[in-house]
Amino acid sequence: MNIHEDLRMQTIKAGSPSPELVDENVLPENMKPSEASRYTCIPQSTLAKLRMSANRGRGPRFVKLSGTVIYRRSDLDAWIEKNVVEATT
C-alpha cells in the first residue's frame, strides 16, 4: 500500500466530510485549497502559510490563475511522497 492509499484509508476511517474525494475515480485532478485540505488532511490555513514566499519549497506546488490558487493532485501526491519519513529500527 502506498502513502496515497494509506491516506485514503485513514480518511475513510475518519469519516471524511467529503466522501466523494475518497474514490480514486472521483478525485479531481485540480483542486481548490478547501479540496486540497480535505485530500491531504492538512488545514487550509497551513496550506496558505506554505504558499507564502518565505515558505516556498516547503509546501506542495500550486498554480495561480487570475488570483485563484489551484493544486494539482499530482503535485500533492509528489509532495506527500517527498515527506515520507522511514521508520528506524
PyMOL Python script that loads the backbone (N, CA, C, O; Angstrom):
from pymol import cmd

cmd.read_pdbstr("""\
ATOM      1  N   MET A   1       0.859  -1.182   0.000  1.00  0.00           N
ATOM      2  CA  MET A   1       0.000   0.000   0.000  1.00  0.00           C
ATOM      3  C   MET A   1       0.898   1.235   0.000  1.00  0.00           C
ATOM      4  O   MET A   1       1.778   1.365   0.850  1.00  0.00           O
ATOM      5  N   ASN A   2       0.675   2.143  -0.954  1.00  0.00           N
ATOM      6  CA  ASN A   2       1.480   3.361  -0.987  1.00  0.00           C
ATOM      7  C   ASN A   2       0.886   4.416  -0.061  1.00  0.00           C
ATOM      8  O   ASN A   2      -0.189   4.219   0.505  1.00  0.00           O
ATOM      9  N   ILE A   3       1.578   5.519   0.089  1.00  0.00           N
ATOM     10  CA  ILE A   3       1.156   6.564   1.034  1.00  0.00           C
ATOM     11  C   ILE A   3      -0.202   7.137   0.653  1.00  0.00           C
ATOM     12  O   ILE A   3      -1.006   7.472   1.523  1.00  0.00           O
ATOM     13  N   HIS A   4      -0.457   7.251  -0.653  1.00  0.00           N
ATOM     14  CA  HIS A   4      -1.740   7.797  -1.101  1.00  0.00           C
ATOM     15  C   HIS A   4      -2.894   6.884  -0.684  1.00  0.00           C
ATOM     16  O   HIS A   4      -3.916   7.360  -0.188  1.00  0.00           O
ATOM     17  N   GLU A   5      -2.731   5.573  -0.884  1.00  0.00           N
ATOM     18  CA  GLU A   5      -3.769   4.630  -0.486  1.00  0.00           C
ATOM     19  C   GLU A   5      -3.944   4.632   1.023  1.00  0.00           C
ATOM     20  O   GLU A   5      -5.066   4.538   1.521  1.00  0.00           O
ATOM     21  N   ASP A   6      -2.834   4.739   1.757  1.00  0.00           N
ATOM     22  CA  ASP A   6      -2.894   4.776   3.209  1.00  0.00           C
ATOM     23  C   ASP A   6      -3.671   6.008   3.687  1.00  0.00           C
ATOM     24  O   ASP A   6      -4.515   5.902   4.577  1.00  0.00           O
ATOM     25  N   LEU A   7      -3.385   7.177   3.095  1.00  0.00           N
ATOM     26  CA  LEU A   7      -4.114   8.395   3.467  1.00  0.00           C
ATOM     27  C   LEU A   7      -5.594   8.273   3.134  1.00  0.00           C
ATOM     28  O   LEU A   7      -6.452   8.730   3.890  1.00  0.00           O
ATOM     29  N   ARG A   8      -5.885   7.653   1.997  1.00  0.00           N
ATOM     30  CA  ARG A   8      -7.286   7.477   1.601  1.00  0.00           C
ATOM     31  C   ARG A   8      -8.014   6.598   2.620  1.00  0.00           C
ATOM     32  O   ARG A   8      -9.154   6.886   2.984  1.00  0.00           O
ATOM     33  N   MET A   9      -7.362   5.531   3.079  1.00  0.00           N
ATOM     34  CA  MET A   9      -7.979   4.645   4.069  1.00  0.00           C
ATOM     35  C   MET A   9      -8.170   5.381   5.396  1.00  0.00           C
ATOM     36  O   MET A   9      -9.185   5.192   6.066  1.00  0.00           O
ATOM     37  N   GLN A  10      -7.199   6.222   5.781  1.00  0.00           N
ATOM     38  CA  GLN A  10      -7.343   6.997   7.015  1.00  0.00           C
ATOM     39  C   GLN A  10      -8.520   7.957   6.895  1.00  0.00           C
ATOM     40  O   GLN A  10      -9.266   8.155   7.854  1.00  0.00           O
ATOM     41  N   THR A  11      -8.684   8.550   5.719  1.00  0.00           N
ATOM     42  CA  THR A  11      -9.787   9.481   5.501  1.00  0.00           C
ATOM     43  C   THR A  11     -11.116   8.758   5.602  1.00  0.00           C
ATOM     44  O   THR A  11     -12.069   9.282   6.180  1.00  0.00           O
ATOM     45  N   ILE A  12     -11.185   7.550   5.040  1.00  0.00           N
ATOM     46  CA  ILE A  12     -12.415   6.765   5.117  1.00  0.00           C
ATOM     47  C   ILE A  12     -12.735   6.452   6.576  1.00  0.00           C
ATOM     48  O   ILE A  12     -13.875   6.609   7.015  1.00  0.00           O
ATOM     49  N   LYS A  13     -11.724   6.010   7.326  1.00  0.00           N
ATOM     50  CA  LYS A  13     -11.922   5.656   8.732  1.00  0.00           C
ATOM     51  C   LYS A  13     -12.306   6.868   9.564  1.00  0.00           C
ATOM     52  O   LYS A  13     -13.097   6.752  10.500  1.00  0.00           O
ATOM     53  N   ALA A  14     -11.753   8.032   9.231  1.00  0.00           N
ATOM     54  CA  ALA A  14     -12.017   9.248   9.998  1.00  0.00           C
ATOM     55  C   ALA A  14     -13.374   9.859   9.658  1.00  0.00           C
ATOM     56  O   ALA A  14     -13.819  10.788  10.333  1.00  0.00           O
ATOM     57  N   GLY A  15     -14.033   9.349   8.624  1.00  0.00           N
ATOM     58  CA  GLY A  15     -15.322   9.908   8.246  1.00  0.00           C
ATOM     59  C   GLY A  15     -15.161  11.254   7.558  1.00  0.00           C
ATOM     60  O   GLY A  15     -15.655  12.274   8.037  1.00  0.00           O
ATOM     61  N   SER A  16     -14.471  11.243   6.439  1.00  0.00           N
ATOM     62  CA  SER A  16     -14.220  12.463   5.687  1.00  0.00           C
ATOM     63  C   SER A  16     -15.497  13.260   5.471  1.00  0.00           C
ATOM     64  O   SER A  16     -16.541  12.673   5.185  1.00  0.00           O
ATOM     65  N   PRO A  17     -15.441  14.606   5.603  1.00  0.00           N
ATOM     66  CA  PRO A  17     -16.617  15.415   5.352  1.00  0.00           C
ATOM     67  C   PRO A  17     -17.025  15.390   3.891  1.00  0.00           C
ATOM     68  O   PRO A  17     -18.126  15.819   3.546  1.00  0.00           O
ATOM     69  N   SER A  18     -16.154  14.895   3.036  1.00  0.00           N
ATOM     70  CA  SER A  18     -16.441  14.840   1.612  1.00  0.00           C
ATOM     71  C   SER A  18     -16.057  13.466   1.080  1.00  0.00           C
ATOM     72  O   SER A  18     -15.004  13.321   0.458  1.00  0.00           O
ATOM     73  N   PRO A  19     -16.901  12.443   1.315  1.00  0.00           N
ATOM     74  CA  PRO A  19     -16.529  11.078   0.933  1.00  0.00           C
ATOM     75  C   PRO A  19     -16.262  10.917  -0.558  1.00  0.00           C
ATOM     76  O   PRO A  19     -15.545   9.997  -0.952  1.00  0.00           O
ATOM     77  N   GLU A  20     -16.828  11.800  -1.410  1.00  0.00           N
ATOM     78  CA  GLU A  20     -16.577  11.656  -2.840  1.00  0.00           C
ATOM     79  C   GLU A  20     -15.108  11.880  -3.178  1.00  0.00           C
ATOM     80  O   GLU A  20     -14.657  11.447  -4.239  1.00  0.00           O
ATOM     81  N   LEU A  21     -14.350  12.541  -2.308  1.00  0.00           N
ATOM     82  CA  LEU A  21     -12.928  12.749  -2.557  1.00  0.00           C
ATOM     83  C   LEU A  21     -12.110  11.493  -2.276  1.00  0.00           C
ATOM     84  O   LEU A  21     -10.924  11.443  -2.601  1.00  0.00           O
ATOM     85  N   VAL A  22     -12.731  10.479  -1.674  1.00  0.00           N
ATOM     86  CA  VAL A  22     -12.003   9.278  -1.313  1.00  0.00           C
ATOM     87  C   VAL A  22     -11.873   8.334  -2.494  1.00  0.00           C
ATOM     88  O   VAL A  22     -10.861   7.642  -2.611  1.00  0.00           O
ATOM     89  N   ASP A  23     -12.864   8.284  -3.372  1.00  0.00           N
ATOM     90  CA  ASP A  23     -12.847   7.391  -4.525  1.00  0.00           C
ATOM     91  C   ASP A  23     -11.871   7.907  -5.571  1.00  0.00           C
ATOM     92  O   ASP A  23     -11.999   9.036  -6.046  1.00  0.00           O
ATOM     93  N   GLU A  24     -10.902   7.084  -5.925  1.00  0.00           N
ATOM     94  CA  GLU A  24      -9.866   7.475  -6.891  1.00  0.00           C
ATOM     95  C   GLU A  24     -10.462   7.950  -8.207  1.00  0.00           C
ATOM     96  O   GLU A  24      -9.898   8.828  -8.859  1.00  0.00           O
ATOM     97  N   ASN A  25     -11.590   7.383  -8.603  1.00  0.00           N
ATOM     98  CA  ASN A  25     -12.205   7.739  -9.882  1.00  0.00           C
ATOM     99  C   ASN A  25     -12.921   9.085  -9.831  1.00  0.00           C
ATOM    100  O   ASN A  25     -13.222   9.661 -10.876  1.00  0.00           O
ATOM    101  N   VAL A  26     -13.196   9.593  -8.638  1.00  0.00           N
ATOM    102  CA  VAL A  26     -13.929  10.842  -8.492  1.00  0.00           C
ATOM    103  C   VAL A  26     -12.996  11.983  -8.094  1.00  0.00           C
ATOM    104  O   VAL A  26     -13.378  13.151  -8.169  1.00  0.00           O
ATOM    105  N   LEU A  27     -11.791  11.655  -7.675  1.00  0.00           N
ATOM    106  CA  LEU A  27     -10.859  12.696  -7.248  1.00  0.00           C
ATOM    107  C   LEU A  27     -10.580  13.660  -8.392  1.00  0.00           C
ATOM    108  O   LEU A  27     -10.204  13.230  -9.483  1.00  0.00           O
ATOM    109  N   PRO A  28     -10.757  14.952  -8.160  1.00  0.00           N
ATOM    110  CA  PRO A  28     -10.458  15.905  -9.232  1.00  0.00           C
ATOM    111  C   PRO A  28      -8.950  16.023  -9.449  1.00  0.00           C
ATOM    112  O   PRO A  28      -8.170  15.882  -8.507  1.00  0.00           O
ATOM    113  N   GLU A  29      -8.553  16.277 -10.667  1.00  0.00           N
ATOM    114  CA  GLU A  29      -7.139  16.470 -10.963  1.00  0.00           C
ATOM    115  C   GLU A  29      -6.667  17.822 -10.436  1.00  0.00           C
ATOM    116  O   GLU A  29      -5.526  17.952  -9.991  1.00  0.00           O
ATOM    117  N   ASN A  30      -7.538  18.824 -10.484  1.00  0.00           N
ATOM    118  CA  ASN A  30      -7.225  20.163  -9.988  1.00  0.00           C
ATOM    119  C   ASN A  30      -8.156  20.473  -8.826  1.00  0.00           C
ATOM    120  O   ASN A  30      -9.363  20.249  -8.911  1.00  0.00           O
ATOM    121  N   MET A  31      -7.589  20.992  -7.735  1.00  0.00           N
ATOM    122  CA  MET A  31      -8.372  21.220  -6.516  1.00  0.00           C
ATOM    123  C   MET A  31      -8.209  22.629  -5.991  1.00  0.00           C
ATOM    124  O   MET A  31      -7.139  23.230  -6.081  1.00  0.00           O
ATOM    125  N   LYS A  32      -9.301  23.142  -5.437  1.00  0.00           N
ATOM    126  CA  LYS A  32      -9.246  24.398  -4.700  1.00  0.00           C
ATOM    127  C   LYS A  32      -8.569  24.106  -3.359  1.00  0.00           C
ATOM    128  O   LYS A  32      -8.461  22.945  -2.962  1.00  0.00           O
ATOM    129  N   PRO A  33      -8.114  25.145  -2.662  1.00  0.00           N
ATOM    130  CA  PRO A  33      -7.465  24.905  -1.360  1.00  0.00           C
ATOM    131  C   PRO A  33      -8.334  24.095  -0.390  1.00  0.00           C
ATOM    132  O   PRO A  33      -7.807  23.268   0.355  1.00  0.00           O
ATOM    133  N   SER A  34      -9.641  24.315  -0.388  1.00  0.00           N
ATOM    134  CA  SER A  34     -10.501  23.551   0.533  1.00  0.00           C
ATOM    135  C   SER A  34     -10.495  22.063   0.185  1.00  0.00           C
ATOM    136  O   SER A  34     -10.502  21.218   1.080  1.00  0.00           O
ATOM    137  N   GLU A  35     -10.482  21.739  -1.105  1.00  0.00           N
ATOM    138  CA  GLU A  35     -10.435  20.334  -1.526  1.00  0.00           C
ATOM    139  C   GLU A  35      -9.060  19.733  -1.245  1.00  0.00           C
ATOM    140  O   GLU A  35      -8.955  18.586  -0.812  1.00  0.00           O
ATOM    141  N   ALA A  36      -8.011  20.511  -1.494  1.00  0.00           N
ATOM    142  CA  ALA A  36      -6.651  20.046  -1.204  1.00  0.00           C
ATOM    143  C   ALA A  36      -6.482  19.792   0.293  1.00  0.00           C
ATOM    144  O   ALA A  36      -5.787  18.860   0.696  1.00  0.00           O
ATOM    145  N   SER A  37      -7.115  20.615   1.100  1.00  0.00           N
ATOM    146  CA  SER A  37      -7.061  20.445   2.545  1.00  0.00           C
ATOM    147  C   SER A  37      -7.694  19.114   2.955  1.00  0.00           C
ATOM    148  O   SER A  37      -7.124  18.375   3.758  1.00  0.00           O
ATOM    149  N   ARG A  38      -8.854  18.815   2.414  1.00  0.00           N
ATOM    150  CA  ARG A  38      -9.506  17.531   2.720  1.00  0.00           C
ATOM    151  C   ARG A  38      -8.680  16.369   2.188  1.00  0.00           C
ATOM    152  O   ARG A  38      -8.555  15.338   2.850  1.00  0.00           O
ATOM    153  N   TYR A  39      -8.120  16.529   1.003  1.00  0.00           N
ATOM    154  CA  TYR A  39      -7.354  15.463   0.365  1.00  0.00           C
ATOM    155  C   TYR A  39      -6.099  15.125   1.167  1.00  0.00           C
ATOM    156  O   TYR A  39      -5.759  13.953   1.329  1.00  0.00           O
ATOM    157  N   THR A  40      -5.414  16.151   1.667  1.00  0.00           N
ATOM    158  CA  THR A  40      -4.156  15.932   2.390  1.00  0.00           C
ATOM    159  C   THR A  40      -4.337  15.834   3.903  1.00  0.00           C
ATOM    160  O   THR A  40      -3.408  15.447   4.613  1.00  0.00           O
ATOM    161  N   CYS A  41      -5.512  16.177   4.398  1.00  0.00           N
ATOM    162  CA  CYS A  41      -5.774  16.223   5.844  1.00  0.00           C
ATOM    163  C   CYS A  41      -4.912  17.299   6.520  1.00  0.00           C
ATOM    164  O   CYS A  41      -4.548  17.171   7.689  1.00  0.00           O
ATOM    165  N   ILE A  42      -4.597  18.347   5.778  1.00  0.00           N
ATOM    166  CA  ILE A  42      -3.819  19.473   6.296  1.00  0.00           C
ATOM    167  C   ILE A  42      -4.727  20.693   6.277  1.00  0.00           C
ATOM    168  O   ILE A  42      -5.357  20.964   5.255  1.00  0.00           O
ATOM    169  N   PRO A  43      -4.812  21.439   7.378  1.00  0.00           N
ATOM    170  CA  PRO A  43      -5.710  22.606   7.426  1.00  0.00           C
ATOM    171  C   PRO A  43      -5.420  23.607   6.300  1.00  0.00           C
ATOM    172  O   PRO A  43      -4.276  23.787   5.884  1.00  0.00           O
ATOM    173  N   GLN A  44      -6.487  24.246   5.826  1.00  0.00           N
ATOM    174  CA  GLN A  44      -6.345  25.265   4.787  1.00  0.00           C
ATOM    175  C   GLN A  44      -5.373  26.357   5.214  1.00  0.00           C
ATOM    176  O   GLN A  44      -4.596  26.858   4.401  1.00  0.00           O
ATOM    177  N   SER A  45      -5.421  26.723   6.491  1.00  0.00           N
ATOM    178  CA  SER A  45      -4.536  27.794   6.975  1.00  0.00           C
ATOM    179  C   SER A  45      -3.068  27.393   6.852  1.00  0.00           C
ATOM    180  O   SER A  45      -2.217  28.235   6.563  1.00  0.00           O
ATOM    181  N   THR A  46      -2.769  26.118   7.070  1.00  0.00           N
ATOM    182  CA  THR A  46      -1.403  25.643   6.929  1.00  0.00           C
ATOM    183  C   THR A  46      -0.981  25.671   5.467  1.00  0.00           C
ATOM    184  O   THR A  46       0.135  26.079   5.147  1.00  0.00           O
ATOM    185  N   LEU A  47      -1.873  25.237   4.580  1.00  0.00           N
ATOM    186  CA  LEU A  47      -1.566  25.303   3.148  1.00  0.00           C
ATOM    187  C   LEU A  47      -1.329  26.753   2.720  1.00  0.00           C
ATOM    188  O   LEU A  47      -0.441  27.024   1.912  1.00  0.00           O
ATOM    189  N   ALA A  48      -2.121  27.682   3.263  1.00  0.00           N
ATOM    190  CA  ALA A  48      -1.949  29.100   2.933  1.00  0.00           C
ATOM    191  C   ALA A  48      -0.584  29.598   3.402  1.00  0.00           C
ATOM    192  O   ALA A  48       0.089  30.336   2.682  1.00  0.00           O
ATOM    193  N   LYS A  49      -0.176  29.200   4.601  1.00  0.00           N
ATOM    194  CA  LYS A  49       1.137  29.616   5.115  1.00  0.00           C
ATOM    195  C   LYS A  49       2.263  29.031   4.272  1.00  0.00           C
ATOM    196  O   LYS A  49       3.282  29.685   4.052  1.00  0.00           O
ATOM    197  N   LEU A  50       2.081  27.799   3.800  1.00  0.00           N
ATOM    198  CA  LEU A  50       3.103  27.171   2.975  1.00  0.00           C
ATOM    199  C   LEU A  50       3.204  27.819   1.595  1.00  0.00           C
ATOM    200  O   LEU A  50       4.215  27.670   0.908  1.00  0.00           O
ATOM    201  N   ARG A  51       2.148  28.543   1.188  1.00  0.00           N
ATOM    202  CA  ARG A  51       2.184  29.264  -0.093  1.00  0.00           C
ATOM    203  C   ARG A  51       2.917  30.594   0.014  1.00  0.00           C
ATOM    204  O   ARG A  51       3.292  31.168  -1.008  1.00  0.00           O
ATOM    205  N   MET A  52       3.127  31.092   1.217  1.00  0.00           N
ATOM    206  CA  MET A  52       3.818  32.371   1.392  1.00  0.00           C
ATOM    207  C   MET A  52       5.233  32.269   0.847  1.00  0.00           C
ATOM    208  O   MET A  52       5.864  31.214   0.919  1.00  0.00           O
ATOM    209  N   SER A  53       5.724  33.370   0.303  1.00  0.00           N
ATOM    210  CA  SER A  53       7.033  33.348  -0.364  1.00  0.00           C
ATOM    211  C   SER A  53       8.155  32.865   0.561  1.00  0.00           C
ATOM    212  O   SER A  53       9.088  32.209   0.097  1.00  0.00           O
ATOM    213  N   ALA A  54       8.081  33.172   1.839  1.00  0.00           N
ATOM    214  CA  ALA A  54       9.125  32.750   2.781  1.00  0.00           C
ATOM    215  C   ALA A  54       9.141  31.232   2.967  1.00  0.00           C
ATOM    216  O   ALA A  54      10.160  30.669   3.367  1.00  0.00           O
ATOM    217  N   ASN A  55       8.027  30.573   2.682  1.00  0.00           N
ATOM    218  CA  ASN A  55       7.918  29.124   2.890  1.00  0.00           C
ATOM    219  C   ASN A  55       7.906  28.326   1.592  1.00  0.00           C
ATOM    220  O   ASN A  55       7.762  27.104   1.622  1.00  0.00           O
ATOM    221  N   ARG A  56       8.056  28.996   0.458  1.00  0.00           N
ATOM    222  CA  ARG A  56       8.012  28.280  -0.826  1.00  0.00           C
ATOM    223  C   ARG A  56       9.077  27.201  -0.828  1.00  0.00           C
ATOM    224  O   ARG A  56      10.195  27.404  -0.354  1.00  0.00           O
ATOM    225  N   GLY A  57       8.717  26.075  -1.359  1.00  0.00           N
ATOM    226  CA  GLY A  57       9.637  24.938  -1.373  1.00  0.00           C
ATOM    227  C   GLY A  57       9.369  23.979  -0.234  1.00  0.00           C
ATOM    228  O   GLY A  57       9.771  22.817  -0.295  1.00  0.00           O
ATOM    229  N   ARG A  58       8.696  24.446   0.803  1.00  0.00           N
ATOM    230  CA  ARG A  58       8.360  23.572   1.939  1.00  0.00           C
ATOM    231  C   ARG A  58       7.008  22.908   1.724  1.00  0.00           C
ATOM    232  O   ARG A  58       6.762  21.811   2.225  1.00  0.00           O
ATOM    233  N   GLY A  59       6.138  23.571   0.980  1.00  0.00           N
ATOM    234  CA  GLY A  59       4.797  23.065   0.750  1.00  0.00           C
ATOM    235  C   GLY A  59       4.631  22.501  -0.645  1.00  0.00           C
ATOM    236  O   GLY A  59       5.576  22.476  -1.433  1.00  0.00           O
ATOM    237  N   PRO A  60       3.420  22.046  -0.946  1.00  0.00           N
ATOM    238  CA  PRO A  60       3.174  21.498  -2.280  1.00  0.00           C
ATOM    239  C   PRO A  60       3.184  22.593  -3.345  1.00  0.00           C
ATOM    240  O   PRO A  60       2.859  23.747  -3.064  1.00  0.00           O
ATOM    241  N   ARG A  61       3.557  22.222  -4.559  1.00  0.00           N
ATOM    242  CA  ARG A  61       3.489  23.160  -5.674  1.00  0.00           C
ATOM    243  C   ARG A  61       2.032  23.524  -5.905  1.00  0.00           C
ATOM    244  O   ARG A  61       1.131  22.738  -5.613  1.00  0.00           O
ATOM    245  N   PHE A  62       1.808  24.718  -6.429  1.00  0.00           N
ATOM    246  CA  PHE A  62       0.454  25.158  -6.748  1.00  0.00           C
ATOM    247  C   PHE A  62       0.489  26.043  -7.972  1.00  0.00           C
ATOM    248  O   PHE A  62       1.544  26.534  -8.373  1.00  0.00           O
ATOM    249  N   VAL A  63      -0.671  26.240  -8.557  1.00  0.00           N
ATOM    250  CA  VAL A  63      -0.823  27.084  -9.724  1.00  0.00           C
ATOM    251  C   VAL A  63      -1.673  28.271  -9.311  1.00  0.00           C
ATOM    252  O   VAL A  63      -2.606  28.126  -8.521  1.00  0.00           O
ATOM    253  N   LYS A  64      -1.360  29.435  -9.837  1.00  0.00           N
ATOM    254  CA  LYS A  64      -2.170  30.613  -9.545  1.00  0.00           C
ATOM    255  C   LYS A  64      -2.625  31.198 -10.879  1.00  0.00           C
ATOM    256  O   LYS A  64      -1.816  31.697 -11.662  1.00  0.00           O
ATOM    257  N   LEU A  65      -3.926  31.130 -11.123  1.00  0.00           N
ATOM    258  CA  LEU A  65      -4.527  31.636 -12.352  1.00  0.00           C
ATOM    259  C   LEU A  65      -5.504  32.744 -12.004  1.00  0.00           C
ATOM    260  O   LEU A  65      -6.487  32.511 -11.301  1.00  0.00           O
ATOM    261  N   SER A  66      -5.244  33.930 -12.485  1.00  0.00           N
ATOM    262  CA  SER A  66      -6.126  35.088 -12.232  1.00  0.00           C
ATOM    263  C   SER A  66      -6.415  35.242 -10.737  1.00  0.00           C
ATOM    264  O   SER A  66      -7.536  35.572 -10.349  1.00  0.00           O
ATOM    265  N   GLY A  67      -5.414  35.006  -9.911  1.00  0.00           N
ATOM    266  CA  GLY A  67      -5.569  35.165  -8.471  1.00  0.00           C
ATOM    267  C   GLY A  67      -6.174  33.962  -7.760  1.00  0.00           C
ATOM    268  O   GLY A  67      -6.330  33.977  -6.539  1.00  0.00           O
ATOM    269  N   THR A  68      -6.513  32.926  -8.511  1.00  0.00           N
ATOM    270  CA  THR A  68      -7.109  31.723  -7.924  1.00  0.00           C
ATOM    271  C   THR A  68      -6.033  30.663  -7.733  1.00  0.00           C
ATOM    272  O   THR A  68      -5.298  30.336  -8.664  1.00  0.00           O
ATOM    273  N   VAL A  69      -5.948  30.131  -6.521  1.00  0.00           N
ATOM    274  CA  VAL A  69      -4.969  29.082  -6.207  1.00  0.00           C
ATOM    275  C   VAL A  69      -5.567  27.728  -6.571  1.00  0.00           C
ATOM    276  O   VAL A  69      -6.697  27.407  -6.202  1.00  0.00           O
ATOM    277  N   ILE A  70      -4.790  26.953  -7.295  1.00  0.00           N
ATOM    278  CA  ILE A  70      -5.205  25.608  -7.699  1.00  0.00           C
ATOM    279  C   ILE A  70      -4.063  24.648  -7.379  1.00  0.00           C
ATOM    280  O   ILE A  70      -2.901  24.917  -7.681  1.00  0.00           O
ATOM    281  N   TYR A  71      -4.417  23.528  -6.765  1.00  0.00           N
ATOM    282  CA  TYR A  71      -3.456  22.464  -6.507  1.00  0.00           C
ATOM    283  C   TYR A  71      -3.740  21.327  -7.478  1.00  0.00           C
ATOM    284  O   TYR A  71      -4.888  20.920  -7.656  1.00  0.00           O
ATOM    285  N   ARG A  72      -2.689  20.822  -8.101  1.00  0.00           N
ATOM    286  CA  ARG A  72      -2.840  19.644  -8.952  1.00  0.00           C
ATOM    287  C   ARG A  72      -2.635  18.413  -8.075  1.00  0.00           C
ATOM    288  O   ARG A  72      -1.736  18.377  -7.236  1.00  0.00           O
ATOM    289  N   ARG A  73      -3.475  17.415  -8.278  1.00  0.00           N
ATOM    290  CA  ARG A  73      -3.392  16.203  -7.473  1.00  0.00           C
ATOM    291  C   ARG A  73      -2.006  15.579  -7.580  1.00  0.00           C
ATOM    292  O   ARG A  73      -1.474  15.082  -6.587  1.00  0.00           O
ATOM    293  N   SER A  74      -1.419  15.598  -8.762  1.00  0.00           N
ATOM    294  CA  SER A  74      -0.085  15.012  -8.946  1.00  0.00           C
ATOM    295  C   SER A  74       0.961  15.741  -8.097  1.00  0.00           C
ATOM    296  O   SER A  74       1.880  15.113  -7.569  1.00  0.00           O
ATOM    297  N   ASP A  75       0.822  17.069  -7.965  1.00  0.00           N
ATOM    298  CA  ASP A  75       1.764  17.828  -7.126  1.00  0.00           C
ATOM    299  C   ASP A  75       1.562  17.510  -5.645  1.00  0.00           C
ATOM    300  O   ASP A  75       2.530  17.420  -4.889  1.00  0.00           O
ATOM    301  N   LEU A  76       0.314  17.340  -5.234  1.00  0.00           N
ATOM    302  CA  LEU A  76       0.044  16.983  -3.830  1.00  0.00           C
ATOM    303  C   LEU A  76       0.611  15.601  -3.519  1.00  0.00           C
ATOM    304  O   LEU A  76       1.227  15.396  -2.472  1.00  0.00           O
ATOM    305  N   ASP A  77       0.399  14.650  -4.438  1.00  0.00           N
ATOM    306  CA  ASP A  77       0.923  13.296  -4.238  1.00  0.00           C
ATOM    307  C   ASP A  77       2.450  13.305  -4.167  1.00  0.00           C
ATOM    308  O   ASP A  77       3.044  12.625  -3.330  1.00  0.00           O
ATOM    309  N   ALA A  78       3.084  14.085  -5.058  1.00  0.00           N
ATOM    310  CA  ALA A  78       4.558  14.168  -5.063  1.00  0.00           C
ATOM    311  C   ALA A  78       5.063  14.766  -3.754  1.00  0.00           C
ATOM    312  O   ALA A  78       6.061  14.299  -3.204  1.00  0.00           O
ATOM    313  N   TRP A  79       4.386  15.790  -3.257  1.00  0.00           N
ATOM    314  CA  TRP A  79       4.785  16.436  -2.008  1.00  0.00           C
ATOM    315  C   TRP A  79       4.649  15.466  -0.832  1.00  0.00           C
ATOM    316  O   TRP A  79       5.516  15.407   0.041  1.00  0.00           O
ATOM    317  N   ILE A  80       3.551  14.707  -0.821  1.00  0.00           N
ATOM    318  CA  ILE A  80       3.353  13.721   0.242  1.00  0.00           C
ATOM    319  C   ILE A  80       4.465  12.678   0.192  1.00  0.00           C
ATOM    320  O   ILE A  80       5.052  12.344   1.222  1.00  0.00           O
ATOM    321  N   GLU A  81       4.753  12.165  -0.994  1.00  0.00           N
ATOM    322  CA  GLU A  81       5.815  11.159  -1.140  1.00  0.00           C
ATOM    323  C   GLU A  81       7.171  11.707  -0.718  1.00  0.00           C
ATOM    324  O   GLU A  81       7.970  10.992  -0.113  1.00  0.00           O
ATOM    325  N   LYS A  82       7.436  12.972  -1.032  1.00  0.00           N
ATOM    326  CA  LYS A  82       8.713  13.597  -0.686  1.00  0.00           C
ATOM    327  C   LYS A  82       8.895  13.714   0.831  1.00  0.00           C
ATOM    328  O   LYS A  82      10.022  13.778   1.323  1.00  0.00           O
ATOM    329  N   ASN A  83       7.799  13.742   1.553  1.00  0.00           N
ATOM    330  CA  ASN A  83       7.861  13.938   3.003  1.00  0.00           C
ATOM    331  C   ASN A  83       7.670  12.669   3.813  1.00  0.00           C
ATOM    332  O   ASN A  83       7.445  12.731   5.022  1.00  0.00           O
ATOM    333  N   VAL A  84       7.758  11.529   3.165  1.00  0.00           N
ATOM    334  CA  VAL A  84       7.656  10.269   3.891  1.00  0.00           C
ATOM    335  C   VAL A  84       8.885  10.107   4.771  1.00  0.00           C
ATOM    336  O   VAL A  84      10.013  10.309   4.320  1.00  0.00           O
ATOM    337  N   VAL A  85       8.669   9.750   6.002  1.00  0.00           N
ATOM    338  CA  VAL A  85       9.760   9.501   6.949  1.00  0.00           C
ATOM    339  C   VAL A  85       9.829   8.002   7.167  1.00  0.00           C
ATOM    340  O   VAL A  85       8.860   7.376   7.596  1.00  0.00           O
ATOM    341  N   GLU A  86      10.976   7.440   6.867  1.00  0.00           N
ATOM    342  CA  GLU A  86      11.172   5.998   7.029  1.00  0.00           C
ATOM    343  C   GLU A  86      11.319   5.650   8.505  1.00  0.00           C
ATOM    344  O   GLU A  86      11.971   6.372   9.259  1.00  0.00           O
ATOM    345  N   ALA A  87      10.722   4.559   8.905  1.00  0.00           N
ATOM    346  CA  ALA A  87      10.823   4.105  10.291  1.00  0.00           C
ATOM    347  C   ALA A  87      12.223   3.559  10.547  1.00  0.00           C
ATOM    348  O   ALA A  87      12.828   2.915   9.690  1.00  0.00           O
ATOM    349  N   THR A  88      12.712   3.831  11.731  1.00  0.00           N
ATOM    350  CA  THR A  88      14.016   3.285  12.126  1.00  0.00           C
ATOM    351  C   THR A  88      13.796   2.144  13.089  1.00  0.00           C
ATOM    352  O   THR A  88      12.806   2.110  13.820  1.00  0.00           O
ATOM    353  N   THR A  89      14.723   1.216  13.084  1.00  0.00           N
ATOM    354  CA  THR A  89      14.572   0.063  13.995  1.00  0.00           C
ATOM    355  C   THR A  89      15.621   0.063  15.058  1.00  0.00           C
ATOM    356  O   THR A  89      15.642  -0.831  15.904  1.00  0.00           O
TER     357      THR A  89
END
""", "prot")
cmd.dss("prot")
cmd.show_as("cartoon", "prot")
cmd.util.cbc("prot")
cmd.orient("prot")
